[in-house]
Amino acid sequence: MPASILRNKQMTQVSQLLRQIQQQQQEQQRHQQEQQEQQRRQQEQQEQQRRQQEQQEQQRRQQEQQEQQRRQQEQQEQQRRQQEQQEQQRRQQEQQEQQRQANNKLQETNDSLQSQ
């Protein structure tokens, strides 16, 4: 077999081998890029979940705060009613005292009239 034909054959084989290597490299790169893209999407998803959890935690705290405010308002309302009741009782006692004094005076007047 002439040397030139042999050399041509070898060159063809070498170029085919190079092409195969290139294709494999490209395939590998494509695969790597896909993996990176997938990782990027996963990270995005995780970030989104983290933000959602933060929001939920914030909402939970707000609800707790609102519940606490509601209970405080209830307590204040109860205190206000108790004060009103006490005020009313105080006025009643004053009236009863006035009534008692008036009755005493009346009794004294009656007594002094009868003794005359």
C-alpha angles and dihedrals in degrees: 000000000000117000094238093058090047091050091049090051091049091048090051091050092047093050091047090051091049090050090051091049090049092050091049091049092049091048090050092049091049089051092049091049090051091051092048090050090050091049090049090052091048091051090049090051092049090049090051091049090049090052091048091051090050090051092048091049090050091049090049090053092047091051090050090050092049090049090051092049090049091052091047091052090050090051092048090049090050091049090049090052091048091051090049090051092049090049090051092049090049091053091048091052090049090051091048090050091050090048091050092050091047090050090049092051090048091050091048091050091049091048093050092047092050093049092056 
